Amino acid sequence: MTGVQIDSSRLPPVQEVCRDFAVLEDGALAYCLQEQENEQHYTSNVQKNQLVQKDIQIARRLQGMEEEERKLHNSQQQKQIEESDSEIARAIQEDIQRKAEESRQREERDQELAKRLQDLEEEEIRRQKQRFENSNGEKGDDAEPLHWAMANLELQTLEQLRQDEELAQRLQEEEQASIRARKNRERNDDYRAAQVAQDEEIARYMQDQELKAQWRSSGKDGAAESIKEVHSLSERRRSRGLEEAQHSCGASSPARVQSLERSDAPSRGGHADTKPQLCRNIAEDLDPTFKAKRTEPPSDVSTVCSQAVGSVRPVPVDGLFDYMDEISEPTFVSPTKRQPEKVNRQKSRDKKEGCKQQ
């Protein structure tokens, strides 16, 4: 070592040497840290894999235990169900056997009783024959009248049964016919009530329009007096019309009379006769917005309709003022459909008339 000569002119500076040593140390340190990190990752992965394997084994063991418990529970439940079913089947079988035994015993008793009754009847027949033989002295002559009497009795019984069946069938047909007639009458009464309600609605609407025009044209005092007079006149006409309607209906359904009493509608013809309301719908003649189909009147009111059609008169002005005493009642919703355009046109016409009056 002492003999080795060092060329000091080619030596690097101290700072470069320190820097090179620092780089070497940093590289060695980084390599060590990387090795440690790799070792840690490896060990952690191994531990995780071992833990996962243990968890899988535990989960499989628990799953097997749960499946065994479930199978055991299902088997116990199935066994209980089978036992209950067997008990129920045994009870049903015992019940069936008991009923069969009872029915057999009952049949035996019935057979014994029938046999006993048959023996008694045969004994009674023999006694009667013996009596007849003793009384008349001949057996052949007495047997024939007895057979003829029994045959006549059977024929009379059959004839009576046939007559009873015919009578029951005839009564049933009459009852069905009366039920159908009553249903038709009720349906026709409902239809007539609906037609009357439609006529009432149109009459009230026309009364309202006429009252508005009369109220605008005349003063309040004159209108009040006319309303009072019309009110009293309408009350008298209504009471008289209801009495005549009840008298003309006769044996009609009470629902029809009650509907007429509830309606309290004014007469259409300016007089107290209300018969035209039973068969004619004035709504089709007065209101063009109706599209109701004409239906044939029922047979039970054809005579009333023929007499009432001739007495229909045009609607006068004085009969339209009966609306004031009926304004508190709720209006009837018409069963037929109206065109909304006509109603709107009528409303716009009323507005124009109000503007002209102002």
Summary of the structure (lengths in Angstrom):
residues: 358
radius of gyration: 56.4
end to end distance: 140.4
largest distance: 188.2
contacts: 809
relative contact order: 0.06
helix: 80%
strand: 0%
